[in-house]
């Protein structure tokens, strides 16, 4: 696997995780 592809995949996963966390925070704050 190419490093660039791996980085892009991690970035995408991080974006999803951040969105999920922020939506949880909005719901419970």
For each residue, the residues with C-beta under 8 A, 3 or more apart:
1: 5 6
2: 5 6
3: 6 7
4: 7 8
5: 1 2 8 9
6: 1 2 3 9 10
7: 3 4 10 11
8: 4 5 11 12
9: 5 6 12 13
10: 6 7 13 14
11: 7 8 14 15
12: 8 9 15 16
13: 9 10 16 17
14: 10 11 17 18
15: 11 12 18 19
16: 12 13 19 20
17: 13 14 20 21
18: 14 15 21 22
19: 15 16 22 23
20: 16 17 23 24
21: 17 18 24 25
22: 18 19 25 26
23: 19 20 26 27
24: 20 21 27 28
25: 21 22 28 29
26: 22 23 29
27: 23 24
28: 24 25
29: 25 26
